[in-house]
Structure formats: C-alpha cells, structure tokens
Amino acid sequence: MKTKQELLTQITQLTSNIETNYPELYTFLLEEPITIPSEKHPHIDIPELQDYLNTLKQELKHHIENHKTK
C-alpha cells in the first residue's frame, strides 16, 4: 500500500503533466466537484487520495483516447 506522501507526489506529478501537456483537460479538472469538499474540514486519507489519483488517470486516459490529433 502506498503512503499518503507517495500518493500526493503522484497526484502532483500527474496534475502537472496534465497542466503542461493537456491544458484543455486541466481547465476541466479545475471545475470538478470532487475537488471541492462539502465539509469544512474534510478527512482525507489514503483511500480518498487513491480514488482521486485513479480518477485523474481515468480522465487523462479518456481524454487521450477521445481527442487524438490526426
């Protein structure tokens, strides 16, 4: 199992990659409700970070598959 720090590092790297190489997707990610907590002080632990990382990976994969340059 990955640590919180490892997951945060992966999330940061993937987000940076998306921002640099897929700015149109990055703009969309900033609007995702998943990034806006509904609680004042949400508890974010390993499962939540892993879910968010998986979501980012899925969004990037979907974007690449559906927006291939010709």
N, C-alpha and C positions, 0 to 999 in steps of 0.2 A: 504494500500500500504506500502511496506517495504521501509525503508530508505536506503541510499547508504551504510551506515555503516553496517546495518543488512545484506545486500546482499554481501558485501565484506567479512564479517565474515563467512557467509555460503559458499561462494566460497573457502575461505581459508580452512575451515574445510573439505569440500568435496575433495579438491585437496590434502590435507594432507592424508585423508583416502585412496584415490586412490594411492598416492605415497607409502604408507605403505603396503597396502593390495593387490594392483594390479599394481606392478611396470612395468609390460609389457604394461599396458594401459597408465600409466603415461608417459612412453617414447614416446608413440604415441601422447599424448596430447601436448608434447613439440614441436612437428613438425606441429601442426595445424596452418594453415594460419590465422585463426581467432584471434590468439594471437599476430600477427604481424601487427601493424597498418600501413596503407598505407600513412597516413598523418604524418607530423612532430609532430604536437600537436593535436592529435585527441580529440574530445569532447566525453567523456564517462560519461553517466548519468544513471539514474535508468533503463530505458528500455534496454540499452545495457548490463548493468550488469545482469539484469533479464534474458535476452536472453542467455548470456554466462553461467549463472547458469543452465538454462534449458538444454543447450547443454551438459554441463558436466554430468548432471543427465541422460540424454538420452544415452550418450556414455557409462556410467557405467552400466546402465540397459542392454544395448545391449551386452556389454562385458560379463556380468554375465550370461545372457541367452544363449549366444553362446559359452562360454568357461567353462561350468560346469565341475568340476572334477568328474571323475567316480569312 
